[in-house]
Amino acid sequence: MTARTVTRKLLAHLFIDPATASVRSLGRVSVQWHYTPADPYAVELAFTDANGGLVVWSIARDLLTDGLTGPAGLGDVRMLPGPRRIRMELSSPTGRAALFFVRDDLAEAIAATERLVPRGDESARIDWDDELARLGVA
């Protein structure tokens, strides 16, 4: 049986820097990683913020992949690789956060998505008629 999604629980160290406070550590958090061929270009990451609320980010799979080998990203999501850890910086109007992932854990999660949908095959997984209909074009 072929897997239809990739779901992982990754541990990360979370630091926050909201606009109203200084940088502080929230310690280790569990980050739920979810990938589906129905949205082949993106990975969804979900974790609990400092107030106990669920935070969900949809991040380009290519950005995550590129961030394993060099600085990647502009704007709201940036990746900075180190020898053992990968720093993911997230920025929104309500504040900033940095998640530090173990490089090998992040690399394995990305590899699992590529086993399901190889890089370069993403567009073949999209139902273009459905997408155009949702946009009101078809």
N, C-alpha and C positions, 0 to 999 in steps of 0.2 A: 504494500500500500504506500502510495506517495504522500508525503506531507503536503498539506494545503496552505499552511501558514508556518511562520517561524515565531515562536514565543519563547522568550528567555527572561529570567530574573537576574539582573546584573546588580552587583553591589557597587556603590560609588560613594565617595566622600563629597558632601555638599557644603559649599560655602555660599552665603548670601550677602548681598550688598544693596539692600533696598535704598531708595532715594532718601529715606528719613533716618537711616542708621548706619553704623560702621560695619565693616566686614565681620562676619561671625560664622563659626562652623556649626553646622547642624549634625555633624558626625556622619556616620555611615547610613546611607539610605538604600532602600531597594528600588531599583528602576525597572519597571516592566517594559520590555522590548517587544514590539509586535510588528510583524511584516506579513503582508498578504499580496499575492499576485494581482488581486483586484486593484491595488494601488502600487504598481511595481516600482515606482520611482522614489517612494517615501518609506521611512520607518517611523513608527509612532513610539514615543518614549513617554511614560507616565510615572510620576513620583509625587510624594506628599510634600507640600511646602511647609514653611515655618509656622503657618497658622493652622495646619492640619488639613488644608484643602488639597484636592487633587489637581495637579498641573500636568497638562498633556501638550507635548510638542510633536509636530510632524516635521521630520528632518529629511532632507534629500539623502538617499542612500549613497550617491556619489560623493557628497560632502563628507559623510562618515568614512567612506573608503579612502578618500584623499587625505583625510586627517590622520590616518595611521602612519603616513610616510613624510608628511610635511605640513606646515601651517596651511589651513584651508578655511574658507568661509569669509563672508563679508556681512556687515549688518548685524542681524539679531543672533546668528549662530556662528561661532568660530571654534576651530579645533586647533590645538597646539600639542603636538606629540612630544613625548619624552621617552627615555629608554625603557621605562617600565610602566609608565602611566600616560594616559591621554587626558588632557584638560579640554573640556567642552564648556565654552562660555555662552550663556544665554542672556539676552537682554530684552527687556520689555518696558513699556511706559511705567510699570509699577516697581521695577527694580532689576537687579542683575543677579545672576547666580553662576557659580562654577561647579561643575561636576568633574571629579577625577575618577576615571575608570582604569582598571587594570588592563594594560594593552592587550594581553592574550585573550581576556574575556571578550573585549570589544571585537578583536580580530575574528574570533570564532563565531560570534553572532553575525558578523558581516558575511563570513564565509558560508554560513548556513543559508542566508538569503540568496547568495550567488549560486548555491547548489539548486535551489528552488527555481530561481529565475537568473540565468547567467547575465552578466553585464552585456549590454548591447541588444538583448532580447526583450527589453521592457515594453517597447511599443507594440510588439506582437501580442502582448497580454491584455491590451486595452480594448474594450468594446467601443470602438469609435462611433458607431451608430448611436449607442446609448449616450455617450458623452455629448455628441452633437445635439441629440434630442433634449438632454438636460439643459443645454445652453439655448434651446429654442431655435437652432439653426436648421435642423432636419425637419 
